[in-house]
């Protein structure tokens, strides 16, 4: 009997971790202090820990290959899994504050790599607070896509400063996004959808994608279907509110 077969946290049929053993609160307070290692700068991120097939050791990091997609608040990793096969040559990472959820995604990716040799080597997850440490992980203009799917709405007005999309944080996202990079947001809370769209619309370095561009982008179809939250909304017949914007160069 293999170790995973004897371990009740893994499914005997699929070899994947069972979600019920990794349940956590739906959201965490991003303003509270958490204790986990944080790289001093993007150059200190050890790619060999995240992508061992691409970087066999920390001494063999290819400076030409960097993380390009970031899923902020990645939850149980559904979007990462879907994107991995859609963009097999692109390195991407999920950033999650909840420790049990991060551990689940890590185990899920490792299990998928074992059952699908050669696949899912381009995705990883890290436990961190993206509202505080985005510049610690990514260089200027490094990312081509950022995802904010079903973030905590923080309904109370006094807690709006905790929202992951805000005028202040958009300045940080502008820094790490390349010109032409895209930021994807979706929620099932109309007020939050209006808020995120207004923040992006009012920022001078973002412009909305046209309807034609949205239809041509294969990623937009995944926003409401790839995550556990999106699937739950769909099962309940709920409505979603999407805002997809492109990072543009500053006007002179």
C-alpha positions as CSV (number, residue, x, y, z in Angstrom):
1,X,0.0,0.0,0.0
2,X,1.4,3.4,-1.0
3,X,1.7,6.3,1.4
4,X,-1.1,8.1,-0.3
5,X,-3.4,5.1,-0.3
6,X,-2.9,4.8,3.5
7,X,-3.4,8.6,4.0
8,X,-7.1,9.5,4.4
9,X,-6.5,13.1,3.2
10,X,-6.0,11.8,-0.3
11,X,-8.6,10.2,-2.6
12,X,-7.9,6.5,-3.4
13,X,-9.4,6.9,-6.8
14,X,-7.8,10.1,-8.0
15,X,-4.7,10.4,-5.8
16,X,-5.7,14.1,-5.2
17,X,-6.0,15.7,-1.8
18,X,-9.5,15.8,-0.3
19,X,-10.7,19.3,0.1
20,X,-12.6,18.6,3.4
21,X,-9.4,18.1,5.2
22,X,-8.2,21.5,4.2
23,X,-11.2,23.7,4.9
24,X,-10.7,27.2,6.3
25,X,-12.6,30.4,6.8
26,X,-13.8,31.8,3.6
27,X,-11.6,34.9,4.0
28,X,-8.8,36.3,6.2
29,X,-8.1,39.8,7.4
30,X,-5.3,41.0,5.1
31,X,-4.4,43.8,7.5
32,X,-3.5,41.5,10.4
33,X,0.1,40.3,10.9
34,X,0.9,36.8,9.8
35,X,4.1,34.9,10.2
36,X,5.6,33.4,7.0
37,X,8.8,33.9,5.1
38,X,8.9,36.8,2.6
39,X,11.6,37.3,0.1
40,X,13.5,40.6,0.4
41,X,13.3,41.2,-3.3
42,X,12.1,39.4,-6.5
43,X,15.7,38.3,-7.0
44,X,15.4,36.3,-3.8
45,X,12.5,34.2,-4.9
46,X,13.7,30.6,-5.2
47,X,12.2,29.3,-8.4
48,X,13.7,25.8,-7.9
49,X,11.2,25.3,-5.0
50,X,8.2,26.2,-7.2
51,X,9.2,24.8,-10.6
52,X,11.8,22.1,-10.1
53,X,11.6,20.8,-13.7
54,X,12.4,24.2,-15.1
55,X,14.9,25.1,-12.4
56,X,16.6,21.9,-11.0
57,X,18.5,24.0,-8.4
58,X,18.6,27.5,-7.1
59,X,21.9,28.0,-8.9
60,X,20.4,27.3,-12.3
61,X,17.7,30.0,-12.4
62,X,17.3,31.3,-16.0
63,X,16.9,35.0,-15.7
64,X,15.1,35.0,-19.0
65,X,12.2,32.9,-17.6
66,X,10.0,34.5,-15.0
67,X,6.6,34.2,-13.5
68,X,4.1,35.9,-15.8
69,X,0.7,35.1,-14.3
70,X,-0.4,35.8,-10.7
71,X,-3.7,34.6,-9.2
72,X,-4.3,36.7,-6.2
73,X,-6.2,34.9,-3.5
74,X,-6.1,31.7,-5.6
75,X,-8.4,29.7,-3.3
76,X,-8.3,26.0,-4.0
77,X,-6.3,26.5,-7.2
78,X,-9.0,25.8,-9.8
79,X,-8.0,28.6,-12.1
80,X,-4.3,27.7,-11.9
81,X,-5.0,24.1,-12.9
82,X,-7.1,25.3,-15.9
83,X,-4.5,27.9,-17.0
84,X,-1.6,25.4,-16.7
85,X,-2.6,23.4,-19.8
86,X,-3.9,26.4,-21.7
87,X,-0.5,28.2,-21.3
88,X,2.0,25.3,-20.8
89,X,5.1,27.4,-21.4
90,X,4.0,30.2,-19.0
91,X,5.1,30.2,-15.4
92,X,2.3,31.2,-13.0
93,X,1.8,31.4,-9.3
94,X,-1.2,31.5,-6.9
95,X,-0.9,33.7,-3.8
96,X,-3.1,32.7,-0.9
97,X,-3.1,34.0,2.7
98,X,-4.9,31.0,4.4
99,X,-2.4,28.4,5.4
100,X,-4.6,25.3,5.1
101,X,-5.8,26.3,1.7
102,X,-2.3,27.0,0.5
103,X,-1.3,23.5,1.7
104,X,-4.2,22.0,-0.2
105,X,-3.1,23.7,-3.5
106,X,0.5,22.6,-3.0
107,X,-0.5,19.0,-2.5
108,X,-3.0,19.2,-5.4
109,X,-0.3,20.4,-7.8
110,X,2.2,17.8,-6.6
111,X,-0.4,15.0,-7.1
112,X,-1.3,16.3,-10.6
113,X,2.4,16.2,-11.5
114,X,2.7,12.6,-10.4
115,X,-0.4,11.4,-12.3
116,X,0.3,13.5,-15.4
117,X,4.0,13.3,-16.1
118,X,5.4,16.4,-17.7
119,X,2.3,18.5,-17.0
120,X,1.5,21.1,-14.3
121,X,5.2,21.9,-13.9
122,X,4.5,25.6,-14.7
123,X,2.2,26.3,-11.7
124,X,2.9,26.8,-8.0
125,X,1.5,28.5,-4.9
126,X,2.9,30.5,-2.1
127,X,1.4,31.6,1.2
128,X,1.7,35.3,1.5
129,X,-0.2,38.6,1.9
130,X,-0.5,40.0,-1.6
131,X,-1.8,43.3,-0.3
132,X,1.6,43.9,1.4
133,X,4.2,41.9,-0.5
134,X,3.5,42.1,-4.2
135,X,6.7,44.1,-4.9
136,X,8.7,41.5,-3.0
137,X,7.8,38.8,-5.5
138,X,7.7,40.6,-8.9
139,X,9.9,43.1,-10.7
140,X,8.6,46.1,-12.6
141,X,6.7,45.1,-15.7
142,X,7.2,41.4,-15.0
143,X,3.5,40.2,-15.1
144,X,1.3,39.9,-18.2
145,X,-1.8,38.8,-16.3
146,X,-3.2,39.2,-12.8
147,X,-6.4,37.6,-11.5
148,X,-8.7,38.7,-8.7
149,X,-11.6,36.2,-8.7
150,X,-14.4,36.4,-6.2
151,X,-12.4,38.5,-3.6
152,X,-13.7,39.2,-0.1
153,X,-16.3,42.0,-0.5
154,X,-15.7,43.6,2.9
155,X,-19.2,44.9,3.0
156,X,-18.8,47.4,5.9
157,X,-17.6,50.8,4.7
158,X,-14.9,51.0,7.4
159,X,-13.5,47.8,5.9
160,X,-13.3,48.9,2.3
161,X,-9.6,49.6,2.9
162,X,-9.2,45.8,3.1
163,X,-10.4,45.3,-0.5
164,X,-7.8,43.9,-2.8
165,X,-8.9,46.3,-5.6
166,X,-8.4,49.9,-4.5
167,X,-7.0,53.1,-6.0
168,X,-3.9,52.7,-3.8
169,X,-3.2,49.0,-4.6
170,X,-3.8,49.6,-8.3
171,X,-0.7,51.7,-8.3
172,X,1.3,48.6,-7.2
173,X,-0.4,46.4,-9.8
174,X,0.6,49.0,-12.5
175,X,4.2,48.7,-11.3
176,X,4.4,44.9,-11.7
177,X,2.2,44.6,-14.9
178,X,3.8,45.1,-18.3
179,X,2.3,47.6,-20.7
180,X,-0.5,45.6,-22.3
181,X,-0.8,43.3,-19.3
182,X,-4.4,42.5,-18.3
183,X,-6.1,42.5,-14.9
184,X,-9.1,40.2,-14.6
185,X,-11.7,40.7,-11.8
186,X,-15.1,38.9,-11.2
187,X,-17.5,38.8,-8.2
188,X,-21.1,37.8,-7.5
189,X,-21.6,40.9,-5.3
190,X,-22.9,43.8,-7.5
191,X,-21.7,46.5,-5.2
192,X,-18.2,45.1,-5.2
193,X,-18.3,44.7,-8.9
194,X,-19.3,48.4,-9.3
195,X,-16.5,49.3,-6.9
196,X,-13.8,47.4,-8.8
197,X,-14.9,48.6,-12.2
198,X,-15.0,52.2,-10.9
199,X,-11.5,51.9,-9.4
200,X,-10.1,50.6,-12.7
201,X,-12.1,53.0,-14.9
202,X,-10.8,56.0,-12.9
203,X,-7.2,54.9,-12.9
204,X,-5.2,56.7,-15.7
205,X,-3.2,53.6,-16.5
206,X,-6.0,51.1,-17.2
207,X,-8.4,50.8,-20.1
208,X,-11.3,48.4,-20.5
209,X,-11.1,45.6,-23.0
210,X,-13.7,45.8,-25.8
211,X,-16.4,43.3,-26.2
212,X,-14.6,41.9,-29.2
213,X,-11.4,41.5,-27.2
214,X,-13.2,39.8,-24.4
215,X,-14.8,37.3,-26.7
216,X,-11.5,36.5,-28.3
217,X,-9.7,36.0,-25.0
218,X,-9.9,32.3,-23.9
219,X,-9.2,33.3,-20.3
220,X,-12.4,35.2,-19.8
221,X,-14.4,32.0,-20.2
222,X,-12.6,30.5,-17.2
223,X,-13.3,33.4,-14.8
224,X,-16.7,32.1,-13.8
225,X,-16.2,28.4,-14.4
226,X,-12.7,27.4,-13.2
227,X,-13.0,28.3,-9.5
228,X,-15.1,26.7,-6.7
229,X,-16.7,30.0,-6.0
230,X,-17.7,30.5,-9.6
231,X,-19.1,27.0,-9.9
232,X,-21.2,27.6,-6.7
233,X,-22.6,30.8,-8.1
234,X,-23.5,29.0,-11.3
235,X,-25.2,26.1,-9.5
236,X,-27.3,28.6,-7.5
237,X,-28.3,30.5,-10.6
238,X,-26.4,33.6,-9.4
239,X,-25.2,36.6,-11.4
240,X,-21.6,37.6,-11.8
241,X,-20.0,41.0,-12.5
242,X,-16.8,41.1,-14.5
243,X,-14.3,43.9,-15.1
244,X,-11.3,43.2,-17.4
245,X,-8.8,46.0,-18.0
246,X,-5.5,46.5,-19.8
247,X,-2.5,48.2,-18.4
248,X,-1.6,51.1,-20.7
249,X,1.4,53.4,-20.9
250,X,1.1,56.8,-19.2
251,X,-0.1,59.6,-21.5
252,X,2.5,62.3,-22.0
